[in-house]
């Protein structure tokens, strides 16, 4: 149980560190690699939740350093949406990227195993 928790925390922080260092496009890359090496039957869901958690960590760090609520209010106002919706969408974005990449990789992995049989 503890080793699974540690793996989840490490995956979430891999999403956060890679995003911080290289950009948002690393999210589907990490999710695809995770889907290839993981034996977890729920790998797409795990990747999505870890990506969301990693970005939540980044958002929390930004909130500790700067005026995230003020920025969310201004940007939300420009977009015509409440600030909380903007923050939720900010967290849904990496989750959707990670889920789709992991699910696609799982499906490709499954079809390649069937073809080799």
N, C-alpha and C positions, 0 to 999 in steps of 0.2 A: 504494500500500500504506500509506504513512504517513498519507495523508489519511483513509483508512478507520479507522485506529487512532485518530486524533484525534477523528473523529466518534463512535466507540464510547466513548471516555473522556468526551467532553462529554455524551453521552446518559446515561451512568452517573451522572455528577455532577449532571445535571439531575434525575434521580430522587432523589438524595440531598438536594440543596438544597431541592427542592420538598417532600419528605417532612419535612425538618427544619423548614421554615418554615410549611407549611400542613397537613401530615398525610398519612396513608397513602392517602387517597382520591385524591391527585394521581397515584399510580402508573398506574391505568388511563387517566386523562386524558392524561398524557404519552405513554403507549404508543399510544393511539388517534390522537393528533396525529402521532406519528412514523410510524405505519402509513399515514396519509393522504399524507404528503409524501415518504416514502421510496420509492426504486425498488428497494431491496434485496429480492430474492425470498425471503430468509430473515428478513423483518422481524419476524415474531412471535418467532422464536428469539432474534434479536438484542435485541429489547426485553426479553425475559425475562432473558437473561444480563446485560444492562446494569442492570436493576432489582435483580437479585441483587447485582451488584457495587456498586451505589450503597448498598444497605442494608448490605453488608459493610463499606463505608467508615464508615458511621455507627456500626456495631457496634464497629469497631476504635477509633474516636475515643472512644466511651463506655468501652471497656475501658481506654484510656490514662488516662482521667480518674477512673474509679471501679471499684468491685468487681463487674464483670460476672460473673466466675465464681461469686462468693458469691450474687449475685442469681439466677443461673441454677440454682444448687444448691437454693436455697430454693424458687423458683417451680417448678422441676422436681419437687421433693419434694411440693409441694402438689398438683401435677397427676399425680403418680405416674409420671413419666417421667425418664429420665436427663438430666442437664443438657445433654449434647451433642445429644440429640434436640431439646430445646427450641431450641437455637441453630440447628440445621439447619432446623427448622420456621419459625423467624423469617426465614430466608433464602428458603425455598420460597414463603412467602406472597406477597412482592412479585413473584417470578418468575411465579407462577401468575396473579396479577392482570394483569401486563403481557402475558403470552402470550395470555391469553383476550381482552383488549381489542384487541390488535393483530390477532389472528386474526379476531375478529368484524368489525373495521373493514375488513380486507382482503376478507372475504367480502361485506360490504355494498358495498364499492367495486366489487368484481367484478360483483355482480348489477346495480348501477346502470349500469355500462358496457354490460352486455349488453342492458339494457332500452332504452338510448338508441340502440342499433344498429339 
